[in-house]
Amino acid sequence: MISRRQLLATATGVAASLPFRAIAGAKPLRYTTFVDPMIGTGGHGHVYPGASLPFGMVQLSPDTDNARWDASSGYYIEDKSLLGFSHTHLSGTGVGDMMDLLVVPRIGEVTLKPGTLEAPEASYRTRMSHDQETAAPGYYSLTLPDSGIHAELTASARAGLHRYTFPAGQPAYLLLDWQHGAREDVYKRPVVYLAHMERVASDTIVGTRCVDQWAGGRILHFALKVSQPFETLEFFSKDKPVDGERVDGDSLKAVLKYGEGLKAPLMVKVAVSAVDIAGALNNLTNDIPDWDFEGLRQAADRAWETELSRIRVETPHDQDRKIFYTALYHAHMAPTLFSDADGRYQGMDSAVHKLQKGRDNYSTYSLWDTYRAWHPLMTLIAPERAAIFAQNLIDQGAESPYGPVIWPLQGRETHCMIGWHSDSVVAEAIVKGLPGIDVQKAWGLYKELAFKTSTSGLDAYRTQGYIPADQEDQSVSKTIEYCHDDWSMAQIADAAGDKAAASTLRLRSKSYSNVFDTSKQFARPRLKTGAWAEPFDPRGMGHDPKVWWDYTESNSWQATFGVQHDIYSYMALFGGEAGYEAKIDALFNASSDLPSDAPPDMTGLIGQYIHGNEPSHHIAYLYAYTGSHYKTQARVRMLLKSQYRAQPDGLAGNEDCGQMSAWYILSAMGFYPVDPVSCVYVFGSPLFTSVEIPLVNGKTLRILAPKTSESNIYIQSVKWNGKPHTRSWISHAELMSGGVLMFEMGPKPNPKFGADKAERPPSFTVV
């Protein structure tokens, strides 16, 4: 398996209802109005601002660049020029791909060169102004200053709809760039092959291409239809004109010319399919049968309103509300639909499969990130969807020649990141009792991984109890994360009735101790001889000569707190709770200096705590296990207020397909799952005076903190359904039974809350 750093180096849902505090005679709140899609388009957020549906197959969005790391989504707020609008994008990832079929509206002379950010002249790039830009859930618009063209975008599940208003009396055309896409750097073209484009009607063009980028060898087909037939059509290969109705090769483009005859806005609808052109054409007809732009835009808004109303918060602070609902919006960008309207999809085995009616297939599972908080969030607010995703991961693992999926994208295994954290998602679904999980199929899949798969250091992990740093990259992080995989797979084995395997895996999940140096009090690399690798710097990425490769997007400071499932046994290695707590204090109070070779995604530093990357996300909640829960309260509130802002650069790091947002959503509501498989949520510091979640069983969960404020950040006491609740945690089953969770907040810590051992969160068990 490989990490993002290595790659750098080389609308279903519960119906919306009125807000729970509606004022008679007032207009109902529209949750979509609280969303700002521009949050995360700057800094290292890597999100796109364009139009999509929740978990949609099409993400129709502007592309300002397709090469830089901070433009992995195709868009960066600081860019001053626009390439055009493409139909597929990734939300918040640390590696770029997608950006399929760029549509460029133009006037004047035809220009085929894309130009660069530094030299946009004499190219199809055009200046853009963010003052002329509007973004909302399911809608995007931009007026281009050089041409006066007004562009609008909206989307359905499998198709996008453009509306272009051209200035009167100007020769108008559309450029279709089928070579455009994400690329590794400015000096390399996207690797596109087996491409073709073809006119199949006076208003319709179709095409196919294979792309070797992150998801190597992915295949995509498109179908494009215009509302007004073009006067002429020209195809180009390597910017040279090609006669005829079809063009094959690479670097393909098409120009649809309209002369000066456009008296009404020109609309363009585009659908995609990973199966074939017939699938793309059918998706187009199924999703957008007419030219009702406003109707489609309104349908998109309704779809987003349904999802955003799954959680209803009250707060006097508009900025907090905006951050929260934008986070909830970003939490519905991935996984992405990856099956056609007729139920066909391209599987992980590259074969075409047919789903049962009413079922869908998905892609874009950023599991190393999302197993931590995003999947747990879905089990709470949309358990029916969480079950679908968990079973989908089982099915994809059964299809894949590589077994359980790691980071599946567009029917391809990217092998990105470490571990096989689909096991955590599946185990969590099973122990939480989500419906429709094929436990026996799951165990058949993960049993092979647990005891036979030999890649990525697994053989050494099984035989030696750790992965030697002189045999395998990222050895410390892998050892620790494989322990959580074992813990997760033990739950799957238990559910399947294989008690012996479950016992073996539970015992093996304690192997983290083999990479913990009690003399240094750090998790650190160990050689195959058993000796510790030298020299050792806890801020460094690794030992010489592998200066980057002992940890995964982290260093020893963060890896030392990587154990999520067996905290009390791990705590003993520090000499007990006092030593463990002192080490957490030291993490937050350490210098934030990093070595010059630190990867760019280690951001959002507070001491050596790094909120911009996932390995740190549970650490602030670990104080609950030492009995000093008030420290968790202080740290969590500080993180909520410092690491999230209602600005384009308002995210501390990559959004990572919803994980960065899920941390905020759960923490702002007042709790977080340190170990998702345990079914335990540890309390933090609730940000909102009131939260309401309509549950699928018809009941309601209300979370109240009427006195919470900028100064009242500490829990004084808690009540659950009117009765005192002295524990610093609550179970998933309790929350899903509905009721009222009441936090009494104050300006000073109450050190007694959660201090007794009986009141601390359980670990190495499932509640």
C-alpha positions in Angstrom: 0.0 0.0 0.0 1.1 3.6 -0.6 0.3 6.9 0.9 -0.9 10.1 -0.6 2.6 11.5 0.2 4.2 8.9 -2.0 1.9 9.8 -4.9 2.9 13.4 -4.4 6.5 12.6 -4.4 6.4 10.3 -7.5 -30.6 11.1 -3.3 -32.2 9.0 -1.0 -33.2 10.2 2.5 -35.5 11.0 5.3 -38.0 13.7 4.2 -37.3 17.2 5.5 -39.6 18.7 8.0 -40.0 22.2 9.5 -37.4 23.3 12.0 -38.1 22.4 15.5 -38.5 26.0 16.6 -40.7 27.5 13.9 -42.2 30.9 14.5 -45.9 31.2 13.6 -46.3 33.1 10.3 -42.6 33.2 9.6 -41.0 31.6 6.6 -39.6 28.2 7.3 -35.8 28.1 7.6 -34.0 26.9 4.6 -30.9 25.0 5.7 -29.3 25.4 2.2 -29.1 29.1 2.9 -26.6 28.4 5.7 -24.2 26.6 3.4 -21.1 28.4 1.9 -19.5 26.1 -0.7 -16.5 28.4 -0.8 -15.3 27.2 2.6 -12.4 24.9 2.0 -11.6 26.2 -1.5 -8.5 27.9 -0.2 -5.7 26.8 2.2 -5.3 23.0 2.0 -9.1 22.2 2.0 -9.1 20.9 -1.6 -12.9 21.2 -2.1 -14.8 22.3 -5.2 -17.6 24.9 -5.3 -19.7 23.5 -8.1 -23.0 21.8 -8.5 -23.8 18.2 -7.4 -26.4 16.2 -5.6 -25.7 14.4 -2.3 -23.4 11.5 -3.1 -24.0 12.3 -6.8 -22.1 10.7 -9.7 -21.6 14.0 -11.4 -19.8 17.0 -9.8 -20.1 19.9 -12.3 -17.7 22.5 -11.2 -15.3 25.2 -12.5 -11.6 24.2 -13.1 -9.0 26.9 -12.4 -6.1 24.5 -12.5 -5.4 20.8 -12.9 -1.8 20.3 -11.8 -1.1 21.8 -8.3 -1.6 19.9 -5.0 -3.8 22.6 -3.7 -5.9 22.4 -6.9 -6.6 18.7 -6.4 -10.3 19.4 -6.7 -9.7 21.4 -9.9 -10.4 24.7 -8.1 -8.3 27.1 -5.9 -9.8 30.3 -4.7 -6.6 32.3 -5.2 -6.4 31.5 -8.9 -7.3 34.5 -11.2 -8.3 32.6 -14.4 -10.6 29.8 -15.4 -10.1 26.9 -17.8 -13.7 25.8 -18.0 -16.3 23.5 -16.4 -15.8 19.8 -16.0 -18.1 17.0 -14.8 -16.2 14.9 -12.2 -14.3 16.1 -9.1 -12.9 14.8 -5.8 -13.8 16.5 -2.6 -10.9 17.3 -0.2 -8.5 14.6 -1.3 -4.7 14.8 -1.1 -4.3 13.4 -4.6 -5.8 14.7 -7.8 -7.8 12.8 -10.5 -11.1 13.2 -12.5 -12.0 16.6 -14.1 -13.6 14.7 -17.0 -14.9 16.5 -20.1 -14.0 20.2 -19.9 -16.7 22.5 -21.5 -15.4 26.0 -22.4 -17.9 28.7 -23.5 -16.1 31.2 -25.7 -16.7 34.1 -28.2 -14.5 35.3 -31.0 -11.6 33.4 -32.6 -11.2 29.7 -31.8 -8.3 28.9 -29.4 -7.3 25.4 -28.5 -4.4 25.9 -26.1 -5.2 25.7 -22.4 -2.4 28.1 -21.4 -1.1 28.3 -17.8 -1.9 30.3 -14.7 1.3 32.3 -15.3 0.6 32.9 -19.0 -3.1 32.7 -19.8 -2.8 34.9 -22.8 -3.5 33.4 -26.3 -5.3 30.4 -24.7 -8.8 29.4 -23.9 -8.2 30.4 -20.3 -10.1 33.5 -19.3 -10.0 35.9 -16.4 -12.4 35.5 -13.5 -13.6 37.6 -10.6 -14.9 36.0 -7.4 -17.1 39.1 -7.1 -19.1 37.7 -10.1 -19.3 34.2 -8.6 -22.2 32.5 -6.8 -22.2 29.1 -5.2 -25.0 27.2 -3.4 -25.9 23.6 -2.9 -26.7 22.2 -6.4 -26.0 25.5 -8.2 -23.0 27.6 -9.4 -22.8 30.7 -11.5 -20.1 32.9 -12.9 -20.0 35.9 -15.2 -16.7 36.1 -17.2 -15.4 39.7 -17.4 -13.5 39.3 -20.7 -16.4 37.9 -22.7 -19.5 38.9 -20.7 -20.7 35.2 -20.8 -22.9 34.3 -17.9 -22.4 30.6 -16.9 -24.8 28.6 -14.7 -24.5 25.0 -13.6 -26.8 22.6 -11.8 -26.9 18.8 -11.6 -28.9 15.6 -11.2 -27.5 12.3 -9.8 -25.8 11.2 -13.1 -25.9 14.3 -15.3 -25.1 18.0 -15.2 -26.9 20.9 -16.9 -25.1 24.1 -18.1 -26.8 27.3 -19.1 -24.8 29.9 -21.0 -26.0 33.4 -21.8 -23.8 34.8 -24.5 -23.5 38.6 -25.4 -25.7 39.4 -28.3 -24.1 39.8 -31.8 -20.9 37.9 -30.9 -19.7 34.7 -32.7 -20.2 32.0 -30.0 -18.7 28.5 -29.7 -18.2 25.7 -27.2 -14.9 24.0 -26.9 -14.9 20.4 -25.5 -11.5 19.3 -24.2 -11.4 15.5 -23.8 -7.7 15.6 -23.0 -8.2 17.8 -19.9 -7.9 16.2 -16.5 -5.9 16.0 -13.3 -2.2 15.6 -13.9 0.8 15.2 -11.6 2.5 18.5 -12.4 2.5 21.3 -14.9 5.1 19.6 -17.0 3.0 16.4 -17.7 -0.2 15.9 -19.6 -3.0 13.8 -18.3 -2.3 10.2 -19.4 -5.3 9.6 -21.7 -5.6 6.7 -24.1 -8.2 4.7 -26.2 -10.1 8.0 -26.5 -12.7 8.9 -29.1 -15.4 11.5 -29.7 -18.3 11.1 -32.2 -21.4 13.0 -33.4 -24.4 10.8 -33.2 -27.1 13.4 -33.9 -27.3 17.1 -34.9 -27.3 18.0 -31.3 -25.5 15.1 -29.6 -21.9 14.1 -29.1 -20.6 11.1 -27.3 -17.2 9.9 -26.3 -15.0 7.4 -24.4 -11.6 7.6 -22.8 -9.2 5.7 -20.4 -7.2 7.6 -17.9 -4.0 6.6 -16.1 -3.9 8.9 -13.1 -4.6 8.0 -9.5 -7.2 5.4 -10.4 -5.1 3.8 -13.0 -6.9 2.7 -16.1 -10.3 4.1 -15.2 -12.8 4.3 -18.1 -15.4 6.9 -18.6 -18.0 7.5 -21.3 -20.1 10.7 -21.8 -23.1 11.8 -23.7 -23.6 15.5 -24.4 -26.7 17.2 -25.9 -27.2 20.9 -26.7 -30.5 22.8 -26.6 -29.8 24.4 -30.0 -28.1 22.5 -32.8 -24.7 23.8 -33.6 -24.0 25.3 -37.1 -20.7 23.5 -37.5 -18.7 20.9 -35.7 -14.9 20.4 -35.9 -12.9 17.6 -34.3 -9.2 18.0 -33.4 -6.5 15.5 -32.5 -3.3 17.0 -31.1 -4.8 20.4 -32.1 -5.0 19.4 -35.8 -8.4 19.3 -37.5 -9.8 15.9 -38.3 -12.5 15.5 -41.0 -15.6 13.3 -40.4 -18.1 12.5 -37.7 -15.7 10.7 -35.4 -12.1 11.2 -34.1 -9.9 8.7 -32.3 -6.5 9.1 -30.6 -5.3 11.3 -27.8 -5.4 15.0 -27.1 -8.9 15.2 -28.5 -11.0 18.3 -28.7 -14.2 19.4 -30.4 -15.5 22.9 -31.3 -19.2 23.5 -31.6 -19.8 26.8 -33.5 -22.9 28.9 -33.3 -22.0 32.0 -35.2 -23.9 35.1 -34.1 -27.3 33.4 -34.0 -27.7 32.7 -30.3 -30.7 34.7 -29.3 -31.5 32.6 -26.2 -29.3 31.0 -23.5 -27.6 27.9 -24.7 -28.1 24.8 -22.5 -25.8 21.8 -22.5 -26.6 18.6 -20.6 -24.0 15.9 -20.0 -24.2 12.5 -18.5 -21.5 10.0 -17.7 -21.2 6.3 -17.4 -18.3 3.9 -16.5 -20.1 1.1 -18.4 -20.6 2.3 -22.0 -22.0 5.1 -24.2 -25.4 3.5 -24.2 -25.4 3.8 -20.4 -24.4 7.5 -20.7 -27.2 8.2 -23.2 -29.7 6.4 -21.0 -28.5 8.3 -17.9 -29.0 11.6 -19.8 -32.6 10.7 -20.8 -33.4 9.4 -17.4 -32.0 12.2 -15.3 -32.6 15.3 -17.5 -35.4 14.5 -20.0 -36.1 18.2 -20.9 -34.5 21.7 -20.7 -36.0 22.9 -17.5 -33.0 24.5 -15.8 -34.9 26.1 -13.0 -36.8 23.0 -12.3 -33.6 20.9 -12.0 -32.0 23.6 -9.9 -35.0 23.5 -7.5 -34.9 19.7 -7.4 -31.3 19.9 -6.4 -32.0 22.4 -3.7 -34.8 20.1 -2.3 -32.4 17.1 -2.3 -29.9 19.1 -0.3 -32.6 20.5 2.0 -33.6 16.9 2.8 -30.0 15.9 3.8 -29.2 19.1 5.7 -32.4 18.9 7.8 -31.2 15.6 9.3 -29.6 17.7 12.0 -31.2 20.9 13.2 -29.2 23.2 15.4 -29.9 26.4 17.3 -27.3 28.9 18.1 -27.1 32.7 18.4 -23.9 32.7 16.4 -24.4 32.9 12.6 -20.8 31.9 11.8 -21.0 28.7 13.8 -24.3 27.8 12.0 -22.6 28.5 8.6 -19.6 26.3 9.5 -21.8 23.5 10.8 -24.1 23.3 7.8 -21.3 23.7 5.3 -19.6 20.8 7.1 -22.8 18.8 6.8 -22.9 19.7 3.1 -19.3 18.5 2.6 -20.1 15.3 4.5 -22.5 14.4 1.7 -20.0 14.7 -1.2 -18.6 11.2 -1.0 -18.9 8.3 -1.5 -20.1 8.9 -5.0 -22.7 7.1 -7.0 -21.1 4.6 -9.4 -23.9 2.8 -11.2 -26.1 3.6 -14.1 -29.8 4.3 -14.1 -30.4 0.8 -15.5 -28.5 -0.8 -12.6 -25.3 -1.7 -14.5 -21.9 -0.8 -13.1 -18.2 -1.6 -13.6 -17.0 -3.7 -10.7 -13.6 -3.8 -9.0 -12.9 -6.8 -11.3 -13.4 -4.6 -14.4 -16.5 -6.7 -15.3 -19.9 -5.2 -15.9 -22.4 -6.2 -13.2 -26.2 -5.7 -12.8 -27.7 -4.6 -9.5 -31.0 -5.7 -8.2 -33.7 -3.0 -8.7 -33.5 -0.2 -6.2 -29.8 -0.8 -5.3 -26.8 1.4 -6.1 -23.1 1.0 -6.3 -20.7 3.6 -5.0 -17.1 4.8 -5.3 -14.7 7.3 -3.7 -14.3 5.6 -0.3 -11.5 7.5 1.6 -11.5 4.8 4.3 -8.2 5.7 6.1 -9.9 9.0 6.8 -13.6 8.3 7.1 -13.7 5.2 9.3 -12.8 7.5 12.2 -15.8 9.8 12.3 -17.7 10.0 9.0 -19.0 6.5 9.0 -20.0 6.7 12.7 -21.8 10.0 11.9 -23.8 8.2 9.2 -24.8 5.4 11.6 -26.3 8.0 13.7 -28.1 10.3 11.3 -28.7 8.0 8.3 -28.3 4.3 9.5 -30.1 3.0 6.4 -27.4 4.6 4.2 -24.6 3.6 6.5 -25.8 0.0 6.1 -25.8 0.3 2.3 -22.2 1.6 2.3 -21.0 -1.1 4.6 -22.5 -3.9 2.4 -21.2 -2.1 -0.7 -17.7 -2.4 0.8 -18.1 -6.1 1.4 -19.4 -6.6 -2.2 -16.5 -4.6 -3.7 -14.0 -6.5 -1.7 -15.5 -9.8 -2.9 -15.2 -8.5 -6.5 -11.7 -7.1 -6.2 -8.7 -9.3 -7.1 -6.9 -7.6 -4.2 -9.5 -8.5 -1.5 -10.9 -6.0 1.0 -10.8 -2.5 -0.5 -8.4 0.2 0.7 -9.2 3.3 -1.3 -11.5 2.4 -4.3 -12.0 5.0 -6.9 -14.0 4.6 -10.1 -13.9 0.8 -10.1 -10.1 0.8 -9.4 -8.1 0.1 -6.3 -5.7 2.9 -5.8 -3.9 1.1 -2.9 -3.6 4.6 -1.3 -3.0 4.8 2.4 -2.3 2.0 4.9 -4.5 -0.6 6.6 -7.7 -2.1 5.4 -10.2 0.1 7.3 -13.2 -1.1 5.5 -13.1 -3.8 8.3 -13.8 -1.1 10.9 -16.8 0.2 8.8 -18.2 -3.3 8.4 -17.6 -4.3 12.1 -19.2 -1.1 13.2 -22.3 -1.8 11.1 -22.5 -5.3 12.5 -22.1 -4.4 16.2 -24.6 -1.5 15.8 -27.1 -3.9 14.3 -27.5 -2.1 11.0 -29.8 -4.1 8.6 -28.8 -6.0 5.5 -25.2 -6.9 6.3 -24.1 -10.3 5.0 -22.0 -11.3 8.0 -20.9 -14.7 6.5 -19.8 -13.1 3.2 -17.9 -10.4 5.2 -16.1 -12.9 7.4 -15.1 -15.0 4.3 -13.5 -11.9 2.9 -11.8 -10.7 6.0 -10.7 -14.1 7.2 -8.4 -14.3 4.2 -7.0 -10.9 5.0 -6.5 -11.8 8.7 -4.6 -15.0 8.2 -3.4 -15.4 4.7 -2.8 -12.1 2.9 1.0 -11.3 2.8 1.3 -7.9 1.3 2.4 -4.6 3.0 4.3 -6.2 5.9 1.5 -8.5 7.1 3.7 -11.6 7.2 6.2 -9.9 9.6 3.4 -8.4 11.6 1.9 -11.9 12.2 5.2 -13.7 12.9 7.2 -11.0 14.7 4.4 -8.9 16.3 5.6 -5.8 14.5 6.8 -4.7 11.1 10.6 -4.1 10.8 11.5 -0.6 9.7 14.3 -2.0 7.5 11.9 -4.2 5.6 8.8 -2.1 5.1 8.0 1.6 4.8 5.6 3.3 7.3 6.3 0.4 9.7 5.2 2.1 12.9 1.9 3.4 11.6 1.2 0.1 9.9 1.8 -1.9 13.0 -0.5 0.3 15.1 -3.2 0.4 12.5 -3.1 -3.3 11.7 -3.9 -3.7 15.4 -7.1 -1.8 14.9 -7.8 -3.9 11.8 -7.4 -7.0 14.0 -9.7 -5.6 16.6 -12.3 -4.8 13.9 -12.0 -8.2 12.3 -12.4 -9.9 15.6 -15.9 -8.4 15.9 -16.8 -9.7 12.4 -15.5 -13.2 13.3 -17.5 -13.2 16.5 -20.7 -12.3 14.6 -20.0 -15.0 12.1 -19.6 -17.6 14.9 -15.8 -18.1 14.6 -15.0 -17.6 18.2 -11.5 -19.1 17.9 -10.4 -16.6 15.2 -12.0 -13.8 17.2 -9.9 -14.7 20.2 -6.7 -14.9 18.2 -7.4 -11.5 16.6 -8.1 -9.8 19.9 -4.9 -11.0 21.3 -3.0 -10.0 18.2 -4.5 -6.5 18.3 -2.3 -5.8 21.3 0.8 -5.9 19.1 1.1 -2.2 19.3 3.3 -2.7 22.4 6.1 -4.1 20.2 6.7 -0.6 18.6 6.4 1.3 21.9 9.8 2.2 23.5 9.1 2.4 27.3 12.4 4.1 27.9 11.6 6.9 25.4 7.8 6.8 25.9 7.3 7.0 22.2 6.1 4.7 19.4 9.2 4.3 17.2 10.7 2.2 14.4 12.2 -1.2 15.2 14.6 -3.1 13.0 14.3 -6.8 12.1 17.0 -7.6 14.8 14.7 -6.1 17.4 16.9 -3.1 18.0 15.4 0.4 17.9 16.2 2.4 14.7 18.6 5.3 15.3 18.8 8.2 15.3 15.4 9.0 16.7 13.7 12.3 16.7 10.0 12.2 17.6 9.3 15.2 15.3 10.9 13.4 12.3 9.2 11.4 9.7 11.6 8.5 10.1 15.2 7.2 10.7 18.1 7.6 8.3 18.2 6.9 5.5 14.4 6.6 5.2 13.7 10.0 6.5 10.0 10.0 5.4 9.0 6.4 5.8 8.5 5.2 9.4 5.1 6.9 9.8 2.1 7.7 7.6 1.5 11.4 7.3 2.6 11.9 10.9 5.5 11.5 13.2 6.1 9.8 16.5 4.2 12.3 18.5 1.0 11.6 16.7 1.7 7.8 16.2 2.2 7.5 20.0 -1.5 8.1 20.5 -2.6 5.9 17.6 -4.1 3.2 19.7 -7.8 3.6 19.7 -9.3 0.3 20.8 -7.3 -0.8 23.9 -6.5 2.3 25.7 -6.2 1.1 29.3 -3.7 -1.6 28.4 -1.8 0.9 26.3 -1.9 3.4 29.2 0.0 0.9 31.4 3.0 1.2 29.1 3.3 4.8 30.2 3.3 3.8 33.9 -0.4 4.3 34.3 -3.0 7.1 33.8 -0.7 9.9 35.2 2.1 9.1 32.8 -0.4 8.8 29.9 -2.1 12.1 30.7 1.3 13.9 31.1 2.2 12.6 27.6 -1.0 14.0 26.1 -0.2 17.3 27.9 3.3 17.2 26.4 1.9 16.7 22.9 -0.2 19.8 23.0 2.5 21.9 24.7 5.4 20.8 22.6 7.1 23.1 20.0 5.2 23.1 16.7 8.4 23.0 14.7 8.6 20.3 12.1 11.6 19.2 10.0 11.9 20.6 6.5 11.0 17.3 4.9 7.6 17.2 6.6 4.8 16.5 4.1 2.4 19.5 3.3 -0.6 17.8 4.8 0.8 18.0 8.4 -1.1 21.3 9.2 -3.3 22.8 11.9 -0.6 22.4 14.6 -1.2 22.9 18.3 2.1 21.7 19.8 2.6 18.5 18.0 -1.1 17.8 17.7 -2.0 18.1 14.0 -5.7 18.7 13.3 -5.1 19.0 9.6 -4.6 15.2 9.3 -6.6 12.3 10.6 -4.3 10.5 13.0 -4.7 13.2 15.6 -8.5 13.5 15.4 -9.3 11.4 18.5 -6.5 12.6 20.7 -8.2 15.4 22.5 -10.8 12.9 23.8 -8.2 10.7 25.4 -8.2 12.7 28.6 -11.6 11.1 29.4 -9.8 7.8 29.9 -7.5 9.2 32.5 -10.4 10.8 34.5 -9.4 14.4 33.6 -12.4 14.9 31.3 -12.3 18.6 31.8 -9.1 18.7 29.7 -11.0 17.1 26.9 -13.7 19.8 27.2 -11.1 22.6 27.0 -9.2 21.1 24.1 -12.2 20.2 22.0 -13.7 23.7 22.3 -10.4 25.2 21.4 -10.2 23.0 18.3 -13.7 23.8 17.3 -13.0 27.5 17.4 -9.5 27.6 16.0 -9.4 24.9 13.3 -12.7 25.8 11.5 -13.6 29.2 10.1 -16.2 30.5 7.7 -13.6 31.5 5.1 -12.2 29.9 2.0 -9.1 28.9 3.9 -11.2 27.9 6.9 -10.3 24.2 7.1 -7.1 23.2 8.9 -6.3 20.6 6.2 -7.6 18.4 3.4 -11.4 17.9 3.8 -10.8 14.2 2.9 -14.2 13.2 1.7 -16.1 14.3 4.8 -13.8 13.3 7.7 -12.6 16.8 8.5 -16.3 17.9 8.5 -17.5 14.9 10.4 -15.1 15.7 13.3 -16.7 19.1 13.5 -20.3 17.9 13.3 -19.9 15.3 16.0 -17.8 17.5 18.2 -20.0 20.5 17.9 -23.0 18.3 18.9 -21.0 17.3 22.0 -19.4 13.8 21.5 -17.0 11.8 19.4 -16.2 8.1 18.8 -12.6 7.4 19.8 -13.0 3.8 18.7 -15.9 3.5 16.2 -16.2 -0.3 16.7 -16.8 0.0 20.5 -20.1 1.9 20.0 -19.0 4.5 22.5 -19.2 8.3 22.1 -17.0 10.3 24.5 -18.4 13.7 25.5 -16.6 16.9 24.5 -17.9 20.5 24.8 -21.2 21.0 23.0 -21.2 24.2 20.9 -25.0 24.6 20.3 -27.8 25.5 22.6 -30.0 22.9 20.9 -29.5 20.0 18.5 -32.3 17.9 17.2 -31.9 14.7 15.1 -35.0 12.9 13.8 -34.2 9.2 14.1 -35.2 6.5 11.6 -37.3 4.7 14.3 -39.6 7.6 14.5 -38.1 8.9 17.8 -36.0 12.1 18.2 -32.7 12.7 19.8 -32.4 16.2 21.4 -29.1 17.5 22.7 -29.5 20.6 24.8 -26.8 22.9 26.3 -28.8 26.1 27.0 -25.9 27.9 28.8 -23.1 27.0 26.4 -21.2 30.1 25.3 -17.8 31.5 24.5 -16.9 31.3 28.2 -19.2 28.4 29.3 -17.1 25.6 27.8 -17.0 23.2 30.7 -19.5 20.5 31.6 -20.9 20.9 35.1 -23.3 18.0 34.9 -25.2 15.9 32.4 -28.8 14.5 32.4 -30.1 11.8 30.1 -33.9 11.8 29.9 -34.1 13.8 33.1 -31.9 11.6 35.2 -28.3 12.3 36.3 -25.8 10.9 33.9 -22.4 10.8 35.6 -20.5 9.0 32.9 -18.3 10.9 30.5 -19.6 8.9 27.6 -22.8 7.5 26.1 -23.5 4.5 24.0 -24.8 4.4 20.4 -27.8 2.3 21.6 -28.8 4.9 24.1 -28.6 7.7 21.5 -30.6 5.7 19.0 -33.4 5.0 21.6 -34.1 8.7 21.5 -34.5 11.2 24.3 -33.0 14.3 25.7 -29.3 14.7 26.5 -28.9 17.8 28.7 -25.6 19.4 29.4 -25.2 22.0 32.2 -22.3 24.2 31.1 -20.2 26.7 33.1 -17.1 28.8 32.9 -15.0 26.7 35.3 -14.0 23.1 35.1 -15.8 20.5 37.3 -12.9 18.0 37.8 -15.2 15.5 39.5 -17.3 14.9 36.3 -16.1 11.7 34.7 -13.3 11.3 37.2 -14.2 8.0 38.9 -13.0 4.9 37.1 -16.6 3.6 36.8 -17.5 6.8 34.9 -14.8 6.7 32.3 -15.3 5.3 28.8 -14.9 1.5 28.4 -12.2 0.2 26.0 -11.4 -3.1 24.4 -15.0 -4.0 24.6 -18.2 -3.4 22.6 -21.1 -1.7 24.4 
